[in-house]
Amino acid sequence: MLDFTEASLKKILTRYNVALEKEMTPEEAAEELYPKDEFVYPIAKAIFEGEEDDVIEGLQAAMDAGQNPITLIDDALMVGMGVVTKLYDDGVIFLPNVMMSADAMLNGIEFCKENSETAPVTKGTVVCHVAEGDVHDIGKNIVTALLRANGYDVVDLGRDVPVDEVVASVIANKPLMVTGTALMTTTMYAFKEVNDKLVEKGLKVPFACGGGAVNQDFVSQYALGVYGEEAADAPKIADAIIAGTNNIAALRDKFHKH
Ligand code: B12
């Protein structure tokens, strides 16, 4: 009869790369991912738990300690949402959890925006939207928050915006830039349609695009497209435009990876 001790069994399992540890709960898995920074940790945890009041409490504590509300969007709220996204991708948590976390995060973004001092004079108008057919608006909300915090007037068209509505808004508002966000490989093609209609009407406005599904190669396929990986790239691209870099080739040269 075979008689394995725990030690000999562990040796065999380790050799064949089989984990002996018990499965982690979602909370334990999240705990391993939270940054240990004293201000970021409680905010990230509150986002994971979908606890809106705790997110605000954590943000207030960080602001009381002198942290910039707009920097906290990227450095704390995004980090918390990153934990949620990773665990969703790994199949550890499910969509209802993600939605609760997204609401807590968006509430946190609003709080940060309310607490930031916006520039007194507007630098110009930017039209922002999420692609037709796509409801994923968290990234777009970060983009609009950062643009506003950097002194731009934002016309926020929301999510699932019909192509013609984007074009009509460009005609009505004459923005210095349009932004598009798409999280799905099926919806990002709406950007090409927006591009073609703008070009057809002679509107050569830079069209900054980003979002999970989108990449630089795709955005480079249409005439007005400029790719941005991070939400923080949006105000940088707008700043470059008002500083005089207003043709698409020069913007790509500055912001695309070579
Ligand atoms: C949250 C979420 C949802 C939420 C959305 C809530 C909301 N209000 O946004 C809900 C539950 C509603 C949802 C629904 C669905 N979802 Co969903 N969802 C996600 C999830 C988990 C996270 C997305 C997210 O918010 N990420 C965080 C934000 C901050 O990232 P981001 O938008 O990309 O923005 C960052 C950058 O890209 C950049 N950025 C964004 N825009 C721009 C613009 C400019 C100009 C610049 C410079 C930068 C920039 O800035 C941000 C960082 O700084 C992803 C999984 C994943 N790994 O991404 C799936 C995911 C996007 N969903 C997916 C799917 C399929 C769906 C559903 C169809 C599911 C279903 N069967 O019903 C529906 C879609 C319905 C629809 N018509 O849109 C798929 C898409 C697959 C694909 N590639 O096509 C994903 C990838 C999940 C998966 N692995 O399958 N979803």
Residues whose N, C-alpha, C, O or C-beta is under 5 A from the ligand:
A	BS01	B12	T85 Y88 D89 L95 V98 M99 A102 G133 D134 V135 H136 D137 I138 G139 K140 V143 T179 G180 T181 L183 M184 T185 T186 A208 C209 G210 G211 G212 A213 G228 E229 E230 A231 A232 D233 A234
